[in-house]
Amino acid sequence: MAGSIASKLDQYLESTNASNGLHRHDRGSSDSGVTVGSLSNANLAQLGGAGGNGGSEHHLTGSGNSNNGEVDEDTALANNLAAISLAAQKISDIYLEPKPKKTTANGHQVTNDHFEPEKHFYPRVLNAQIHPMVGYFFSLGNERIIARYMHLNPQVNEDVLRKCLDYVPKHFQWAGKCSDLFNVTTASGHRQMIIVETNSCPSGQKSMPLLSESDEHGGYRLVLESAFKDMIDTADRSLGGLAVVCDKNMMEASGYASTLAEVMKEKVWLVEYYEYDQDPPVKWVDRVMFVRDNKKEWHSIRACFRYVTQKPWNRFPLYTKTVVMNQTVACLAGGRNKMMAAKAYELFNAELADSGLHVRVPETINNVTKNEIPLWLDSMGGHAVVKVPYSNAGQGVYTITNKQELQEFMDTPQHYDKYIVQSLVGNASWSSITRHGKFYHVGTIPNKKNNTFVTDLRMMVAGNKDGFRPICIYARRARKPLIRYLEDDPSTTSWEMLGTNLSVKSPTGEWSTEAARLLLMDRKDFNQLGLGVDDMIDAYIQTVLSVIAIDKMCQRLMRDNVDGSGQTFDMELFKALNPDSVLWQEIML
């Protein structure tokens, strides 16, 4: 990073000089006395005229030591150092401390009249027709899914499977982003779905064609009626109104807000709440949420639909009187914390022993320090995935298949102290070696160029008193096709072949989406995936199992107070399970 900053500084100074008709020099050269003074003046002026007069002209004359308006070398050097300091600060602000996008400062109310499909779905989705096989899967219902799964997997305990699909989540009602699944196979041809991660407060609605053209709200309505409405009914109406609070993906957040207004027949506040906002339009008073309107007036909220995904634990208390879906503990317990998710899966798999069910995940090593990573990489055959446990949207994930990629990771400064290392799922000749053998991507059906691309499958689910149900599915493909051997094209990085995330974060903290790699569940895209109904059933059951695992971890971390006054987060247990002091300091209890 130091080299990168130096390079950016060099580019910045070059561009500054060029804009002022100047060129750089080396100290000690014969013309140094001519250009140094001009260089420092130009840079200082360009950076806001430190010591200058705003936009007016500003010249340094050396006060008695000048020669035809030139600046003596000592004065020029001092001015240069000041200019470099300011430039370094400017570049640091851009590249090391990204600032979030500036948006509407205060909340506003929306009604059911605000829902317009073109504002809440991608244009491709509006004109797409659901694939018949996908529509058929969504029509099955849990009983038929159980019957089919038991027919194909007679070793599974049917009672345990039914209890899982009927499970009533206490903290983690809305999950997915869904669950990020890979369709993988072994050298012997055994295909299965494995969980890469399960996210709280997931995206996906804007990417799902309507199952029924008579309901323009689609999955937005399903989530709210399946999970959130039951929670709203338990809220204290005297606490105030309803709100949707977000920090990205306004397309879906606004869709939820206007659909919630339709479902509840009342106006809903829509508020943006960013991590680095110095004057946020959201505050907490005695664990009750308040939102600010354009008149600077505050309004209390009885129930909040949370679409805050970036470190929500530093803005949302872990226990609130305002009903929040999902509760922040769902993120800490695994929904936005890959370290805790791995432990949640491990604990739940122990409960599922002898049932024939388990959460299938890549081999995972927790609480790894940076210096230990090369050792674990060697143990997996030189191929692995390193993850910053608390990042999302594709940030903080590093696929490593050679020494160069390892060195690039080691040279990248990180905010946290601990990492997780997972086995890498690549192609047959370059996947990680694990205790359970090698898994590699099934990938897409080859295109006309005989290229196969890595894809993931994302399934969103919601749970309430009646158990779980699938909400939406979509898929994404990587930028470049899989190659058989890494040596076939050394210029292609492993991330270009394996990274499927569509979200792109700019150096200034703004988000964009590479929607061209989105694969819809429509008649055109679905066939590329090579999936059948049984694959979707397997994906659904794996998603439900992963959500239950994280919800059970939430219950371990949130304990009822003896006096009945609510719940308390068990910080001591959390510290034992997730020994990362940097994360501890961020949590808003």
N, C-alpha and C positions, 0 to 999 in steps of 0.2 A: 504493500500500500504506500510505503514511503516513496518508492520509485514512481508509483502512479501519481501521487500528489506533486512530486518534483516535475514530472512530465507535464501535468496540467498547469503548474506554475509557469513552466517554460513557455507553453503554448499561450498562456494568458499574456505574459510579457511581450512575446513576439507579436501577438495580435494588437496589443496596445501600441507598440512602437510603430507597427506598420500603419496603423490608423493615423499616426502623427508624422508620417514621413521619416521615421527614424530607423536605425538598424543597431543591433547589439554589438558589443565589443568585448574584448577580453582585457582584464586589468593588466597593465604593463605594456599594452600595445602603443604604437606611436601616436594614434589618434584618440587616445583615451580622454584627453582633456577637452576634446571637441564634443564628444557624444555623451559623456556621463551626466553632465548637468541637464542636457535636454531630455535624456532618458528618465531621470528622476522627476523632472517637472511634468513630463507627459503622463507618467504613471500616477503621480499624486493627483493630477487633475482628473485623470480618467477614473480614479477610485473615489472621487467625491471631493478632491482638493483638500486633503488633510492639511490644515493650517492655511487654507486658501479662502476664497471669497465666493463660495457657491459656484454659480455658473460664470462668473466674470473671469477675465484673463488674470493669470497669476504667474509672475516670473521671479526666479531666485537670481540675485545678481552677485552674491558673494560678498556684499558690503565691503568694498574697498579692495578685495582681492580679485576682482573680475578683470578680464582682459577682453575688451570689445564685447561685453555682455556675457562672456562665458563664466562658468562657476568653477572655483578652485576645487581640486580633487577631493579634499577632506569634506567640504560641504556637500559636494555631489554624492560622495559615498554615503554620508549620513542620510541624505534624501533618498538614495536608492534603497537603503536598508528599511526606511520607513515605508517606501512603496512596496517592497517585497513583503513586509509584515502584513500590510493591508491586503495585498493580493492573496497571500497564504490564508488569511482569515476568510476572505471571500470564497476561495475555493473549498476550504474546510466546511464552510456553511453549506455549500452545494453538495459536496461529495461524501462528507462524513456525518452531517446532521440534516438529513432531508426534512424539509418542512411540509406538512400536509397541505393539500389543496385548499385554498380559501373559498368557502362557499357561504351560503346564507347564514348570517350570524344567529338568527333566532328561529324558533319553531313557528309553524303555521298549521292551521287546522284543514283537514281534507274531509270530503264527504264521499258517498257512494257515486256521486255524479262525476267525480274526478277520474274514475277508472276508464281508461281508453286503451284497448289491447295493444295498439301500436306503440304505446309508451312503456309497456311492461313485458313485451316479448320481442325477441330478435325478428327482423323482417322475414328471414327465412322460415321462421317458425309459424308466422301468421298464415303462410301459404302452404304449409306442410300438412300432409295427411298421415295420421298415425299408422304404423305398420300393423297389419292384421295380427301378427304373432305377438306383438307387444300389447295390443289391445286385449288379446285373449288372455295373456298373463295377468293383466290387471283385473280381469273379470273373474278370476278363479276363486278368490276368497281363501282364508286360512285353512279351512277343513279340506278342501280339495288339494291345496298345496301339501298338507300333511300326508294325505293319502298317496300322492304321487311320490313324495320324497321317501316315504316308508317302502314303497314298492321297489325303488331303486337302491335303497340303503336299508335292507332288513336288519342289519346289525344295530341300528339306532333304537334307543328306547323311546317308544311313541309317546308315553306319558310325559317324559322330560321335554320332548320337542313341543308338545301341545302347551305345556306350562310356559315355555319360552315365548311362544307366539301370543299367549294370553297374558303375558307379564304386564303389570301396570307400573310404568316408570314413575319415580318420585321426584327426580331432579332433571332428567334428561329425556324430555318428551319429543324433541324435534331434532333429528340427526341426519347425518349423511355428509353432504357436500360432494357430494353426498357421502356415503361410505365410498372410499376410493379402493376399487378392486382391480386386480390383474387377473386375466384369464391365462393360466400357465399350464405347462405340461412338463412331463419328465421324458428322459430318453426312451423309456418303455411305452410312452404314449398315454400316460395317466393324466387326464385333464381335470382341472379343478379351479375354483375361484379362491384367491387369497386376499386378505385385508391388508392394505398398505397403511391406511389411516382412517379414522372416523372423526368427523368434524361436527362441532356444535354450531348452531345457527348457520346452516349451509345454504349455498346458492343452488340454482338449478331450474327454478320455475320458468325463467325466460327462455330456456332451451328445450322445453318439453311441449310437443304438439298437443292440442286439446284431445282428450279422450272422448269428450262429448261436445259437439259443436253447439249444443243448446246452452252450455254454461261457459260464457266467455272468461270467467275468472279462473277456470281450470284448477291447477294445483294450489293456487293461492287460497282458494276457498277450502280445499281439502285439509290443508295444514291448520288453518284457523278453526275449522269446525271439528277436526279430529283431536286436536291437542289443546289449543289455547282457550277455546270457549269454556271448557270445563273448569279451567283455572280461573278465568274471569269471574265465573259464577261464585267462586269462593272468596273473592276480594271484597273488602269493606267499601261499599259505595260512598261512604262519607269522605273517603280519602280523595276523591276527585274523579278525573276523566281517564281516558285511554291514550296511549302513546306508542308510536313506533320510533325507536331510536337507532340510528345507524352511523357507521363511519366509512362505508363504501357501498358500491352497488345500488345506487339510487334507483335504478330501473326496477329492481325487485322490491326494495324497501318501500317505495311509493306505491307499488302494486299491493303489497300487504296492507298498507295504511288505508287505501281506498276500499279494499275488499273487507277489511275489519269494520269500516264504517257501514258497509252494506250488511254484514252479518249481525252487528250489534245495534244497528239502527240509531247510531249517534256519531257525532263528529269525533275525529281522531287527530291527535297532535302528531305531526311528522317533524322530527328534530335530528339534526346532525351533531355528532358528539365525537370530537377528535382528541387524540392523545395529547397533542402539544398545544391545544387551544388555551390561550392565556385568560380568556374570558368566556368560558363555555356557557351555552344556553341551558345547561342541565346542572342541578345541584341536589344534594341530599340533606334533608333536615330531619333529624330523629329517625333516620332510615326510611324516610318517605321521599320519593322523587318529586322534584319540581322542575317545570320547563318554563322558559322565558319566551314571551311573544314579542312582536315588533314594537309594542308600546312599552317594553321593558317591564312588563308585569309578569309575576310568577304564578304558575298554576300547578296545583298538586295533582299527582297521578296515582290512580288506584291499581292499574295494571299496565305493564310495559312489555311490548314485543321487542326483544333485543336483537338488533342486527349489528351489534358492535363486535368486531372480530379481532381487532389488533390490540392485544394485551388488555382485554376487558377487565381483568382483575385489578387494574390500577385506577379504574373509574367507577366500578360498580361494587358496592359492599357485598360480602359473601352472604349476609343475612339481611333481608329487607322486609319492611312492612308492605311496600308496594309489591304486588305480585309481578315477578319477572320470568319470562320464558325466552331462552333457557336461563336457569340460574347460573351465576358466574362459576359456582363450584363445578359445574359440568365441564367448563373449559379447563380448569386446573386439574381435574381428576382424569383428563384424557381427551376431552373434546378439542382442546387447543394445546395440549401438552403431551407430546409423543412419548416422553419419558414415563409419565404416569399411565398412559394408555398401555404401554408394554407390560407394566406390572399389573394393571387391571385385567388384561387378557390372561396373564399367567395365573392369577388367583382364581379367575372364573373357570379356566380350563381344569384347575385342580378340583373345583366343585363338580365339573361335568365328567370327571373320570368314570369310566365304565358305562357311560351313557351312549357312546358311539358318536357324540357331538364334541366339537372343540372349535375355538376361534383359530382359523388357519392364518398365520402371519409369517413373514420372512424371519429367519433367525436373527435375534436382536440382542445386542450387548448394551447395557445401560450404564450411565454415570461414568463415561469415558472421558479422561482428560485429553487435551490436545496432543500431548507428547506420547500418549499410549496408542493413538490412532494407527501409526505405521505398523505396530505390532499386530493389532487385530486385522489389519488389511492383509498382512502376510499369512495369517492363519486361515483366511478365506480364499487363498489362492491368488492374491493380488487384485481382486475385484470386490468392491464393497460400496455401500452408500453411507455417507456421513450426514447426519441431520442435526441442525440446531433444534432442540426439542420444542421450542415455543413459537416457532415461525409457522406461517401458513401461506397459502396462495403461491406455492412453489418457491418461496423465499427460504434461504437457509438449507437447501438440499444440494448435496454435492455427490455426483456419481464419479467414482474413481476407478480407472482401469489401467493407468500407467503412472510412471514417476512424475511426468509433467503435471498431470491433474492433481496428484498428491501434493506436489510442491506449491501449486497455485492455491490449494486450500490452506496449507500450512502458513502461507504468506498473507492470508486474508485475516485482518483483525476481527475479533468477535466480541460481542457484548457479554455473553454468558460464559460460565466456567466449565460446564459439562455438556457432553454430546452423547448421541446414540449412534451406534454402528450397526447397520443391517446388511444381511446378505444381498447381493445384487442379482436381480433377475434380468438377464440379457439375452443373448443368443446361445445356442447349444455349446459353442466353443469358448464362450467367454462369460459365463455366469459364475457366481460364487460357489465354492465347494463348502457344503454344510454337512451337519450330522445326518440330515435326511436326504442327502444327495443334491443334485442340481435341478433347479427349476428354470425354465426359460419361456419366453413369451410365445403364445400362440400367434398373436398378431392378426392383422387384417388378411382377407382374401387377397392374393396377389393382384395388382392392377395390370394394365395392358403392357407395362414395362417389366412385369414380373417382380415388382418391388413389394415387400411386405413391411408394414408400419406397425410400431408398437401402439397399442391403444389401452386406455383404462376404461372401466365402466363405473359410473357414479350413480348410486341409488340412494334416494331420499326416503326416509320412513318417518312416521309419526305414531305416537302411542298415547292411549288414554285408558279409561276404565274398562274398555272392551278389548284391550290388547293393541298389537301393532297392525299397521297396514302400509303397503308401499304407496308412495306419493308420485314420484317421477323418476325417470332414468334418462341419462344422456351419456355420451362417450366423447373422448378426445383422442386425437392422434398426435404423435411426435412430429417434429419438423422434417426429419430426414429418415429414409428407410433403413431398416436393419441391414447390416452387412454380416456375411457369414464369419469372416475373420477380421479382427481389428486391423491387421496389417494390410488389408485390401485397400483401405483409404485412410491413411494416417491423418489427413487434414480434417476429417470428420470427428467431432468430439462425441464422447459417450452421451452427454446431456442432449445433444441434437438428435440422437437416436432414441433416447429413453425418456426425456422430459416431455410430459404431456400437458403441463399446466398452461392455461390460456391467459392467465392474468400476468401482466407485465408492469413492474414498478419502475418509474423513471427516477433519475438521480434526485429530482426535486420532490419525490414522494407521491406523485400523481400516478393513478392506475389507469391502464388501458387493457383491452382484450383482443387477442388474436383469434377472432371468431371464425376465420377461414378453416381452422383445424377442428372445429366443433363437428361432431357427428350426431345427427338427430335420430330419434327413434321413428323415422318416417320410411316411406316406401323406397326412397332413394338411398339413404345412408345406411340403414340398418343391415342390409344384406352384406355390406363390406365387412361386418364384424364376425360373421360366421357363427353367430350364436343361435341357440334354440330356446324353447320354453324351459327345459330342464336347467340350462345355464342360468337363466334369470331366477329360477326358483332357488338354485344354489346360492346365487348372489344375495337374494333377499334374506335367506336364513343366516348367512354369514354376517350380513349387516345387522340383523336383529341381535344375534349373539354378541357382537362387538358393542352394541349400544347397552345391552343389559350389563355387560362387564363393567362399563364406565359408570353406569347408574349405581351399581353396587359399590363401586369405589367412592362415589359421592356420599353414599349412606355411611360408609366407614369414616369419612372425613367430617361430616356434619352431625353433631350430636345434640340431642334435645337437652335443654337446660332443666335442671332439677326443679326449679320453681315454675316451669311451664311458660316462661317468658319468650320462648322462641328457640333458636338453635345457635350453637357456637362451633366455629371451625376449629378442628383439632390440629393446631399448628405443629405441635410436637410430633404427631404421627406423620404429618406432611413432610416435615424436615427430615425425618428418618427415611422416608420413602424417596424423597426428591432433594438430596443434599446439594442444593445450589443456592448459596447465600445471596447472589445477585437477584434471583427470582424472589426470594423471601421478602426482600426490601420493597418490591413493587406491589405487594398484595395489600389491598384496601380491606381491612377486616370490618 
